[in-house]
Amino acid sequence: MSSRSPLPCPTCGDPLSFEILDDERFLVAWSCVTCGLIRTTEPL
Ligand SMILES: [Zn+2]
């Protein structure tokens, strides 16, 4: 049982992997290894 499930890719549905771009601003890049989708989010 995983404590934290990753976001699903909106295109292919595979779980996205994330990489922290800016630790101070909590800017995270989400990428899909299957279809190559890349999204960046900046949560509050
Ligand atoms: Zn995908």
mmCIF file of the protein (N, C-alpha, C, O) and its ligand, coordinates in Angstrom:
data_MODEL
# 
_entry.id   MODEL 
# 
loop_
_entity.id 
_entity.type 
_entity.pdbx_number_of_molecules 
1 polymer     1 
2 non-polymer 1 
# 
_entity_poly.entity_id                      1 
_entity_poly.type                           'polypeptide(L)' 
_entity_poly.nstd_linkage                   no 
_entity_poly.nstd_monomer                   no 
_entity_poly.pdbx_seq_one_letter_code       MSSRSPLPCPTCGDPLSFEILDDERFLVAWSCVTCGLIRTTEPL 
_entity_poly.pdbx_seq_one_letter_code_can   MSSRSPLPCPTCGDPLSFEILDDERFLVAWSCVTCGLIRTTEPL 
_entity_poly.pdbx_strand_id                 A 
# 
loop_
_entity_poly_seq.entity_id 
_entity_poly_seq.num 
_entity_poly_seq.mon_id 
_entity_poly_seq.hetero 
1 1  MET n 
1 2  SER n 
1 3  SER n 
1 4  ARG n 
1 5  SER n 
1 6  PRO n 
1 7  LEU n 
1 8  PRO n 
1 9  CYS n 
1 10 PRO n 
1 11 THR n 
1 12 CYS n 
1 13 GLY n 
1 14 ASP n 
1 15 PRO n 
1 16 LEU n 
1 17 SER n 
1 18 PHE n 
1 19 GLU n 
1 20 ILE n 
1 21 LEU n 
1 22 ASP n 
1 23 ASP n 
1 24 GLU n 
1 25 ARG n 
1 26 PHE n 
1 27 LEU n 
1 28 VAL n 
1 29 ALA n 
1 30 TRP n 
1 31 SER n 
1 32 CYS n 
1 33 VAL n 
1 34 THR n 
1 35 CYS n 
1 36 GLY n 
1 37 LEU n 
1 38 ILE n 
1 39 ARG n 
1 40 THR n 
1 41 THR n 
1 42 GLU n 
1 43 PRO n 
1 44 LEU n 
# 
loop_
_struct_asym.id 
_struct_asym.entity_id 
A 1 
B 2 
# 
loop_
_chem_comp.id 
_chem_comp.type 
_chem_comp.mon_nstd_flag 
ALA 'L-peptide linking' y 
ARG 'L-peptide linking' y 
ASP 'L-peptide linking' y 
CYS 'L-peptide linking' y 
GLU 'L-peptide linking' y 
GLY 'peptide linking'   y 
ILE 'L-peptide linking' y 
LEU 'L-peptide linking' y 
MET 'L-peptide linking' y 
PHE 'L-peptide linking' y 
PRO 'L-peptide linking' y 
SER 'L-peptide linking' y 
THR 'L-peptide linking' y 
TRP 'L-peptide linking' y 
VAL 'L-peptide linking' y 
ZN  non-polymer         . 
# 
_pdbx_entity_nonpoly.entity_id   2 
_pdbx_entity_nonpoly.name        ? 
_pdbx_entity_nonpoly.comp_id     ZN 
# 
_pdbx_nonpoly_scheme.asym_id         B 
_pdbx_nonpoly_scheme.entity_id       2 
_pdbx_nonpoly_scheme.mon_id          ZN 
_pdbx_nonpoly_scheme.ndb_seq_num     1 
_pdbx_nonpoly_scheme.pdb_seq_num     101 
_pdbx_nonpoly_scheme.auth_seq_num    101 
_pdbx_nonpoly_scheme.pdb_mon_id      ZN 
_pdbx_nonpoly_scheme.auth_mon_id     ZN 
_pdbx_nonpoly_scheme.pdb_strand_id   A 
_pdbx_nonpoly_scheme.pdb_ins_code    . 
# 
loop_
_atom_site.group_PDB 
_atom_site.id 
_atom_site.type_symbol 
_atom_site.label_atom_id 
_atom_site.label_alt_id 
_atom_site.label_comp_id 
_atom_site.label_asym_id 
_atom_site.label_entity_id 
_atom_site.label_seq_id 
_atom_site.pdbx_PDB_ins_code 
_atom_site.Cartn_x 
_atom_site.Cartn_y 
_atom_site.Cartn_z 
_atom_site.occupancy 
_atom_site.B_iso_or_equiv 
_atom_site.pdbx_formal_charge 
_atom_site.auth_seq_id 
_atom_site.auth_comp_id 
_atom_site.auth_asym_id 
_atom_site.auth_atom_id 
_atom_site.pdbx_PDB_model_num 
ATOM   1   N  N  . MET A 1 1  ? 0.851  -1.200 0.000   1.00 0.00 ? 1   MET A N  1 
ATOM   2   C  CA . MET A 1 1  ? 0.000  0.000  0.000   1.00 0.00 ? 1   MET A CA 1 
ATOM   3   C  C  . MET A 1 1  ? 0.886  1.249  0.000   1.00 0.00 ? 1   MET A C  1 
ATOM   4   O  O  . MET A 1 1  ? 1.680  1.452  0.918   1.00 0.00 ? 1   MET A O  1 
ATOM   5   N  N  . SER A 1 2  ? 0.747  2.067  -1.013  1.00 0.00 ? 2   SER A N  1 
ATOM   6   C  CA . SER A 1 2  ? 1.562  3.271  -1.080  1.00 0.00 ? 2   SER A CA 1 
ATOM   7   C  C  . SER A 1 2  ? 0.857  4.409  -0.363  1.00 0.00 ? 2   SER A C  1 
ATOM   8   O  O  . SER A 1 2  ? -0.359 4.566  -0.464  1.00 0.00 ? 2   SER A O  1 
ATOM   9   N  N  . SER A 1 3  ? 1.622  5.185  0.351   1.00 0.00 ? 3   SER A N  1 
ATOM   10  C  CA . SER A 1 3  ? 1.032  6.277  1.110   1.00 0.00 ? 3   SER A CA 1 
ATOM   11  C  C  . SER A 1 3  ? 0.674  7.448  0.205   1.00 0.00 ? 3   SER A C  1 
ATOM   12  O  O  . SER A 1 3  ? -0.121 8.313  0.571   1.00 0.00 ? 3   SER A O  1 
ATOM   13  N  N  . ARG A 1 4  ? 1.275  7.461  -0.985  1.00 0.00 ? 4   ARG A N  1 
ATOM   14  C  CA . ARG A 1 4  ? 1.082  8.605  -1.855  1.00 0.00 ? 4   ARG A CA 1 
ATOM   15  C  C  . ARG A 1 4  ? 0.995  8.130  -3.295  1.00 0.00 ? 4   ARG A C  1 
ATOM   16  O  O  . ARG A 1 4  ? 1.999  7.684  -3.851  1.00 0.00 ? 4   ARG A O  1 
ATOM   17  N  N  . SER A 1 5  ? -0.151 8.209  -3.899  1.00 0.00 ? 5   SER A N  1 
ATOM   18  C  CA . SER A 1 5  ? -0.268 7.761  -5.274  1.00 0.00 ? 5   SER A CA 1 
ATOM   19  C  C  . SER A 1 5  ? 0.046  8.916  -6.217  1.00 0.00 ? 5   SER A C  1 
ATOM   20  O  O  . SER A 1 5  ? -0.413 10.036 -5.992  1.00 0.00 ? 5   SER A O  1 
ATOM   21  N  N  . PRO A 1 6  ? 0.808  8.663  -7.253  1.00 0.00 ? 6   PRO A N  1 
ATOM   22  C  CA . PRO A 1 6  ? 1.164  9.724  -8.191  1.00 0.00 ? 6   PRO A CA 1 
ATOM   23  C  C  . PRO A 1 6  ? -0.019 10.127 -9.049  1.00 0.00 ? 6   PRO A C  1 
ATOM   24  O  O  . PRO A 1 6  ? -1.002 9.397  -9.173  1.00 0.00 ? 6   PRO A O  1 
ATOM   25  N  N  . LEU A 1 7  ? 0.100  11.296 -9.632  1.00 0.00 ? 7   LEU A N  1 
ATOM   26  C  CA . LEU A 1 7  ? -0.942 11.763 -10.526 1.00 0.00 ? 7   LEU A CA 1 
ATOM   27  C  C  . LEU A 1 7  ? -0.954 10.915 -11.797 1.00 0.00 ? 7   LEU A C  1 
ATOM   28  O  O  . LEU A 1 7  ? 0.104  10.562 -12.318 1.00 0.00 ? 7   LEU A O  1 
ATOM   29  N  N  . PRO A 1 8  ? -2.132 10.594 -12.288 1.00 0.00 ? 8   PRO A N  1 
ATOM   30  C  CA . PRO A 1 8  ? -2.200 9.860  -13.549 1.00 0.00 ? 8   PRO A CA 1 
ATOM   31  C  C  . PRO A 1 8  ? -1.997 10.806 -14.734 1.00 0.00 ? 8   PRO A C  1 
ATOM   32  O  O  . PRO A 1 8  ? -2.405 11.967 -14.698 1.00 0.00 ? 8   PRO A O  1 
ATOM   33  N  N  . CYS A 1 9  ? -1.367 10.292 -15.765 1.00 0.00 ? 9   CYS A N  1 
ATOM   34  C  CA . CYS A 1 9  ? -1.186 11.075 -16.979 1.00 0.00 ? 9   CYS A CA 1 
ATOM   35  C  C  . CYS A 1 9  ? -2.542 11.300 -17.646 1.00 0.00 ? 9   CYS A C  1 
ATOM   36  O  O  . CYS A 1 9  ? -3.286 10.344 -17.868 1.00 0.00 ? 9   CYS A O  1 
ATOM   37  N  N  . PRO A 1 10 ? -2.872 12.553 -17.967 1.00 0.00 ? 10  PRO A N  1 
ATOM   38  C  CA . PRO A 1 10 ? -4.172 12.838 -18.592 1.00 0.00 ? 10  PRO A CA 1 
ATOM   39  C  C  . PRO A 1 10 ? -4.274 12.296 -20.000 1.00 0.00 ? 10  PRO A C  1 
ATOM   40  O  O  . PRO A 1 10 ? -5.370 12.207 -20.553 1.00 0.00 ? 10  PRO A O  1 
ATOM   41  N  N  . THR A 1 11 ? -3.154 11.934 -20.586 1.00 0.00 ? 11  THR A N  1 
ATOM   42  C  CA . THR A 1 11 ? -3.158 11.435 -21.957 1.00 0.00 ? 11  THR A CA 1 
ATOM   43  C  C  . THR A 1 11 ? -3.255 9.917  -22.021 1.00 0.00 ? 11  THR A C  1 
ATOM   44  O  O  . THR A 1 11 ? -4.087 9.368  -22.743 1.00 0.00 ? 11  THR A O  1 
ATOM   45  N  N  . CYS A 1 12 ? -2.397 9.245  -21.260 1.00 0.00 ? 12  CYS A N  1 
ATOM   46  C  CA . CYS A 1 12 ? -2.351 7.783  -21.378 1.00 0.00 ? 12  CYS A CA 1 
ATOM   47  C  C  . CYS A 1 12 ? -2.732 7.072  -20.079 1.00 0.00 ? 12  CYS A C  1 
ATOM   48  O  O  . CYS A 1 12 ? -2.933 5.858  -20.063 1.00 0.00 ? 12  CYS A O  1 
ATOM   49  N  N  . GLY A 1 13 ? -2.828 7.840  -18.990 1.00 0.00 ? 13  GLY A N  1 
ATOM   50  C  CA . GLY A 1 13 ? -3.289 7.244  -17.746 1.00 0.00 ? 13  GLY A CA 1 
ATOM   51  C  C  . GLY A 1 13 ? -2.208 6.609  -16.904 1.00 0.00 ? 13  GLY A C  1 
ATOM   52  O  O  . GLY A 1 13 ? -2.482 6.150  -15.795 1.00 0.00 ? 13  GLY A O  1 
ATOM   53  N  N  . ASP A 1 14 ? -0.998 6.571  -17.397 1.00 0.00 ? 14  ASP A N  1 
ATOM   54  C  CA . ASP A 1 14 ? 0.095  6.022  -16.609 1.00 0.00 ? 14  ASP A CA 1 
ATOM   55  C  C  . ASP A 1 14 ? 0.472  7.000  -15.493 1.00 0.00 ? 14  ASP A C  1 
ATOM   56  O  O  . ASP A 1 14 ? 0.278  8.208  -15.630 1.00 0.00 ? 14  ASP A O  1 
ATOM   57  N  N  . PRO A 1 15 ? 1.008  6.477  -14.395 1.00 0.00 ? 15  PRO A N  1 
ATOM   58  C  CA . PRO A 1 15 ? 1.407  7.353  -13.302 1.00 0.00 ? 15  PRO A CA 1 
ATOM   59  C  C  . PRO A 1 15 ? 2.564  8.254  -13.712 1.00 0.00 ? 15  PRO A C  1 
ATOM   60  O  O  . PRO A 1 15 ? 3.523  7.816  -14.349 1.00 0.00 ? 15  PRO A O  1 
ATOM   61  N  N  . LEU A 1 16 ? 2.450  9.511  -13.335 1.00 0.00 ? 16  LEU A N  1 
ATOM   62  C  CA . LEU A 1 16 ? 3.485  10.476 -13.675 1.00 0.00 ? 16  LEU A CA 1 
ATOM   63  C  C  . LEU A 1 16 ? 4.610  10.442 -12.650 1.00 0.00 ? 16  LEU A C  1 
ATOM   64  O  O  . LEU A 1 16 ? 4.374  10.234 -11.460 1.00 0.00 ? 16  LEU A O  1 
ATOM   65  N  N  . SER A 1 17 ? 5.818  10.646 -13.118 1.00 0.00 ? 17  SER A N  1 
ATOM   66  C  CA . SER A 1 17 ? 6.938  10.821 -12.199 1.00 0.00 ? 17  SER A CA 1 
ATOM   67  C  C  . SER A 1 17 ? 7.183  12.317 -12.050 1.00 0.00 ? 17  SER A C  1 
ATOM   68  O  O  . SER A 1 17 ? 6.924  13.094 -12.968 1.00 0.00 ? 17  SER A O  1 
ATOM   69  N  N  . PHE A 1 18 ? 7.686  12.712 -10.884 1.00 0.00 ? 18  PHE A N  1 
ATOM   70  C  CA . PHE A 1 18 ? 7.866  14.144 -10.674 1.00 0.00 ? 18  PHE A CA 1 
ATOM   71  C  C  . PHE A 1 18 ? 9.304  14.471 -10.297 1.00 0.00 ? 18  PHE A C  1 
ATOM   72  O  O  . PHE A 1 18 ? 10.041 13.645 -9.758  1.00 0.00 ? 18  PHE A O  1 
ATOM   73  N  N  . GLU A 1 19 ? 9.664  15.697 -10.601 1.00 0.00 ? 19  GLU A N  1 
ATOM   74  C  CA . GLU A 1 19 ? 10.998 16.186 -10.278 1.00 0.00 ? 19  GLU A CA 1 
ATOM   75  C  C  . GLU A 1 19 ? 10.857 17.588 -9.705  1.00 0.00 ? 19  GLU A C  1 
ATOM   76  O  O  . GLU A 1 19 ? 10.200 18.448 -10.291 1.00 0.00 ? 19  GLU A O  1 
ATOM   77  N  N  . ILE A 1 20 ? 11.473 17.805 -8.569  1.00 0.00 ? 20  ILE A N  1 
ATOM   78  C  CA . ILE A 1 20 ? 11.377 19.119 -7.945  1.00 0.00 ? 20  ILE A CA 1 
ATOM   79  C  C  . ILE A 1 20 ? 12.326 20.087 -8.630  1.00 0.00 ? 20  ILE A C  1 
ATOM   80  O  O  . ILE A 1 20 ? 13.538 19.874 -8.660  1.00 0.00 ? 20  ILE A O  1 
ATOM   81  N  N  . LEU A 1 21 ? 11.757 21.153 -9.180  1.00 0.00 ? 21  LEU A N  1 
ATOM   82  C  CA . LEU A 1 21 ? 12.566 22.137 -9.898  1.00 0.00 ? 21  LEU A CA 1 
ATOM   83  C  C  . LEU A 1 21 ? 13.031 23.245 -8.963  1.00 0.00 ? 21  LEU A C  1 
ATOM   84  O  O  . LEU A 1 21 ? 14.182 23.678 -9.015  1.00 0.00 ? 21  LEU A O  1 
ATOM   85  N  N  . ASP A 1 22 ? 12.127 23.692 -8.116  1.00 0.00 ? 22  ASP A N  1 
ATOM   86  C  CA . ASP A 1 22 ? 12.460 24.786 -7.212  1.00 0.00 ? 22  ASP A CA 1 
ATOM   87  C  C  . ASP A 1 22 ? 11.890 24.468 -5.839  1.00 0.00 ? 22  ASP A C  1 
ATOM   88  O  O  . ASP A 1 22 ? 10.679 24.537 -5.625  1.00 0.00 ? 22  ASP A O  1 
ATOM   89  N  N  . ASP A 1 23 ? 12.755 24.128 -4.933  1.00 0.00 ? 23  ASP A N  1 
ATOM   90  C  CA . ASP A 1 23 ? 12.305 23.665 -3.629  1.00 0.00 ? 23  ASP A CA 1 
ATOM   91  C  C  . ASP A 1 23 ? 11.664 24.777 -2.807  1.00 0.00 ? 23  ASP A C  1 
ATOM   92  O  O  . ASP A 1 23 ? 10.763 24.528 -2.006  1.00 0.00 ? 23  ASP A O  1 
ATOM   93  N  N  . GLU A 1 24 ? 12.132 25.995 -3.009  1.00 0.00 ? 24  GLU A N  1 
ATOM   94  C  CA . GLU A 1 24 ? 11.601 27.109 -2.220  1.00 0.00 ? 24  GLU A CA 1 
ATOM   95  C  C  . GLU A 1 24 ? 10.211 27.509 -2.680  1.00 0.00 ? 24  GLU A C  1 
ATOM   96  O  O  . GLU A 1 24 ? 9.366  27.903 -1.877  1.00 0.00 ? 24  GLU A O  1 
ATOM   97  N  N  . ARG A 1 25 ? 9.982  27.402 -3.994  1.00 0.00 ? 25  ARG A N  1 
ATOM   98  C  CA . ARG A 1 25 ? 8.677  27.797 -4.541  1.00 0.00 ? 25  ARG A CA 1 
ATOM   99  C  C  . ARG A 1 25 ? 7.774  26.592 -4.750  1.00 0.00 ? 25  ARG A C  1 
ATOM   100 O  O  . ARG A 1 25 ? 6.643  26.730 -5.217  1.00 0.00 ? 25  ARG A O  1 
ATOM   101 N  N  . PHE A 1 26 ? 8.279  25.399 -4.402  1.00 0.00 ? 26  PHE A N  1 
ATOM   102 C  CA . PHE A 1 26 ? 7.505  24.169 -4.575  1.00 0.00 ? 26  PHE A CA 1 
ATOM   103 C  C  . PHE A 1 26 ? 7.080  23.975 -6.028  1.00 0.00 ? 26  PHE A C  1 
ATOM   104 O  O  . PHE A 1 26 ? 5.977  23.507 -6.312  1.00 0.00 ? 26  PHE A O  1 
ATOM   105 N  N  . LEU A 1 27 ? 7.964  24.338 -6.928  1.00 0.00 ? 27  LEU A N  1 
ATOM   106 C  CA . LEU A 1 27 ? 7.686  24.142 -8.347  1.00 0.00 ? 27  LEU A CA 1 
ATOM   107 C  C  . LEU A 1 27 ? 8.121  22.734 -8.744  1.00 0.00 ? 27  LEU A C  1 
ATOM   108 O  O  . LEU A 1 27 ? 9.285  22.359 -8.597  1.00 0.00 ? 27  LEU A O  1 
ATOM   109 N  N  . VAL A 1 28 ? 7.162  21.971 -9.246  1.00 0.00 ? 28  VAL A N  1 
ATOM   110 C  CA . VAL A 1 28 ? 7.423  20.566 -9.548  1.00 0.00 ? 28  VAL A CA 1 
ATOM   111 C  C  . VAL A 1 28 ? 7.093  20.287 -11.009 1.00 0.00 ? 28  VAL A C  1 
ATOM   112 O  O  . VAL A 1 28 ? 6.070  20.741 -11.522 1.00 0.00 ? 28  VAL A O  1 
ATOM   113 N  N  . ALA A 1 29 ? 7.960  19.545 -11.666 1.00 0.00 ? 29  ALA A N  1 
ATOM   114 C  CA . ALA A 1 29 ? 7.686  19.122 -13.036 1.00 0.00 ? 29  ALA A CA 1 
ATOM   115 C  C  . ALA A 1 29 ? 7.194  17.683 -13.015 1.00 0.00 ? 29  ALA A C  1 
ATOM   116 O  O  . ALA A 1 29 ? 7.838  16.804 -12.443 1.00 0.00 ? 29  ALA A O  1 
ATOM   117 N  N  . TRP A 1 30 ? 6.054  17.454 -13.642 1.00 0.00 ? 30  TRP A N  1 
ATOM   118 C  CA . TRP A 1 30 ? 5.504  16.109 -13.760 1.00 0.00 ? 30  TRP A CA 1 
ATOM   119 C  C  . TRP A 1 30 ? 5.758  15.624 -15.168 1.00 0.00 ? 30  TRP A C  1 
ATOM   120 O  O  . TRP A 1 30 ? 5.463  16.324 -16.136 1.00 0.00 ? 30  TRP A O  1 
ATOM   121 N  N  . SER A 1 31 ? 6.304  14.430 -15.285 1.00 0.00 ? 31  SER A N  1 
ATOM   122 C  CA . SER A 1 31 ? 6.594  13.912 -16.617 1.00 0.00 ? 31  SER A CA 1 
ATOM   123 C  C  . SER A 1 31 ? 6.080  12.489 -16.745 1.00 0.00 ? 31  SER A C  1 
ATOM   124 O  O  . SER A 1 31 ? 6.056  11.721 -15.783 1.00 0.00 ? 31  SER A O  1 
ATOM   125 N  N  . CYS A 1 32 ? 5.670  12.164 -17.959 1.00 0.00 ? 32  CYS A N  1 
ATOM   126 C  CA . CYS A 1 32 ? 5.203  10.817 -18.250 1.00 0.00 ? 32  CYS A CA 1 
ATOM   127 C  C  . CYS A 1 32 ? 6.237  10.118 -19.115 1.00 0.00 ? 32  CYS A C  1 
ATOM   128 O  O  . CYS A 1 32 ? 6.592  10.605 -20.188 1.00 0.00 ? 32  CYS A O  1 
ATOM   129 N  N  . VAL A 1 33 ? 6.716  8.982  -18.647 1.00 0.00 ? 33  VAL A N  1 
ATOM   130 C  CA . VAL A 1 33 ? 7.749  8.272  -19.393 1.00 0.00 ? 33  VAL A CA 1 
ATOM   131 C  C  . VAL A 1 33 ? 7.158  7.534  -20.583 1.00 0.00 ? 33  VAL A C  1 
ATOM   132 O  O  . VAL A 1 33 ? 7.888  7.104  -21.475 1.00 0.00 ? 33  VAL A O  1 
ATOM   133 N  N  . THR A 1 34 ? 5.844  7.387  -20.598 1.00 0.00 ? 34  THR A N  1 
ATOM   134 C  CA . THR A 1 34 ? 5.205  6.618  -21.659 1.00 0.00 ? 34  THR A CA 1 
ATOM   135 C  C  . THR A 1 34 ? 4.961  7.463  -22.902 1.00 0.00 ? 34  THR A C  1 
ATOM   136 O  O  . THR A 1 34 ? 5.323  7.059  -24.008 1.00 0.00 ? 34  THR A O  1 
ATOM   137 N  N  . CYS A 1 35 ? 4.351  8.631  -22.729 1.00 0.00 ? 35  CYS A N  1 
ATOM   138 C  CA . CYS A 1 35 ? 4.012  9.452  -23.889 1.00 0.00 ? 35  CYS A CA 1 
ATOM   139 C  C  . CYS A 1 35 ? 4.811  10.744 -23.939 1.00 0.00 ? 35  CYS A C  1 
ATOM   140 O  O  . CYS A 1 35 ? 4.693  11.505 -24.900 1.00 0.00 ? 35  CYS A O  1 
ATOM   141 N  N  . GLY A 1 36 ? 5.617  11.001 -22.925 1.00 0.00 ? 36  GLY A N  1 
ATOM   142 C  CA . GLY A 1 36 ? 6.509  12.151 -22.987 1.00 0.00 ? 36  GLY A CA 1 
ATOM   143 C  C  . GLY A 1 36 ? 5.889  13.457 -22.528 1.00 0.00 ? 36  GLY A C  1 
ATOM   144 O  O  . GLY A 1 36 ? 6.480  14.525 -22.693 1.00 0.00 ? 36  GLY A O  1 
ATOM   145 N  N  . LEU A 1 37 ? 4.695  13.374 -21.950 1.00 0.00 ? 37  LEU A N  1 
ATOM   146 C  CA . LEU A 1 37 ? 4.035  14.582 -21.466 1.00 0.00 ? 37  LEU A CA 1 
ATOM   147 C  C  . LEU A 1 37 ? 4.815  15.199 -20.303 1.00 0.00 ? 37  LEU A C  1 
ATOM   148 O  O  . LEU A 1 37 ? 5.295  14.496 -19.413 1.00 0.00 ? 37  LEU A O  1 
ATOM   149 N  N  . ILE A 1 38 ? 4.927  16.524 -20.332 1.00 0.00 ? 38  ILE A N  1 
ATOM   150 C  CA . ILE A 1 38 ? 5.579  17.223 -19.227 1.00 0.00 ? 38  ILE A CA 1 
ATOM   151 C  C  . ILE A 1 38 ? 4.699  18.371 -18.774 1.00 0.00 ? 38  ILE A C  1 
ATOM   152 O  O  . ILE A 1 38 ? 4.288  19.210 -19.576 1.00 0.00 ? 38  ILE A O  1 
ATOM   153 N  N  . ARG A 1 39 ? 4.412  18.401 -17.477 1.00 0.00 ? 39  ARG A N  1 
ATOM   154 C  CA . ARG A 1 39 ? 3.622  19.503 -16.935 1.00 0.00 ? 39  ARG A CA 1 
ATOM   155 C  C  . ARG A 1 39 ? 4.347  20.056 -15.719 1.00 0.00 ? 39  ARG A C  1 
ATOM   156 O  O  . ARG A 1 39 ? 5.021  19.329 -14.990 1.00 0.00 ? 39  ARG A O  1 
ATOM   157 N  N  . THR A 1 40 ? 4.197  21.336 -15.522 1.00 0.00 ? 40  THR A N  1 
ATOM   158 C  CA . THR A 1 40 ? 4.775  21.941 -14.322 1.00 0.00 ? 40  THR A CA 1 
ATOM   159 C  C  . THR A 1 40 ? 3.651  22.517 -13.487 1.00 0.00 ? 40  THR A C  1 
ATOM   160 O  O  . THR A 1 40 ? 2.734  23.157 -14.001 1.00 0.00 ? 40  THR A O  1 
ATOM   161 N  N  . THR A 1 41 ? 3.738  22.280 -12.203 1.00 0.00 ? 41  THR A N  1 
ATOM   162 C  CA . THR A 1 41 ? 2.737  22.799 -11.294 1.00 0.00 ? 41  THR A CA 1 
ATOM   163 C  C  . THR A 1 41 ? 3.406  23.597 -10.199 1.00 0.00 ? 41  THR A C  1 
ATOM   164 O  O  . THR A 1 41 ? 4.534  23.309 -9.801  1.00 0.00 ? 41  THR A O  1 
ATOM   165 N  N  . GLU A 1 42 ? 2.712  24.584 -9.725  1.00 0.00 ? 42  GLU A N  1 
ATOM   166 C  CA . GLU A 1 42 ? 3.229  25.391 -8.637  1.00 0.00 ? 42  GLU A CA 1 
ATOM   167 C  C  . GLU A 1 42 ? 2.162  25.511 -7.563  1.00 0.00 ? 42  GLU A C  1 
ATOM   168 O  O  . GLU A 1 42 ? 1.442  26.508 -7.501  1.00 0.00 ? 42  GLU A O  1 
ATOM   169 N  N  . PRO A 1 43 ? 2.060  24.484 -6.709  1.00 0.00 ? 43  PRO A N  1 
ATOM   170 C  CA . PRO A 1 43 ? 1.024  24.480 -5.677  1.00 0.00 ? 43  PRO A CA 1 
ATOM   171 C  C  . PRO A 1 43 ? 1.261  25.571 -4.646  1.00 0.00 ? 43  PRO A C  1 
ATOM   172 O  O  . PRO A 1 43 ? 2.393  26.007 -4.432  1.00 0.00 ? 43  PRO A O  1 
ATOM   173 N  N  . LEU A 1 44 ? 0.183  26.006 -4.013  1.00 0.00 ? 44  LEU A N  1 
ATOM   174 C  CA . LEU A 1 44 ? 0.291  27.025 -2.978  1.00 0.00 ? 44  LEU A CA 1 
ATOM   175 C  C  . LEU A 1 44 ? 0.910  26.412 -1.743  1.00 0.00 ? 44  LEU A C  1 
ATOM   176 O  O  . LEU A 1 44 ? 1.095  27.100 -0.739  1.00 0.00 ? 44  LEU A O  1 
HETATM 177 ZN ZN . ZN  B 2 .  ? 1.321  9.653  -20.625 1.00 0.00 2 101 ZN  A ZN 1 
# 
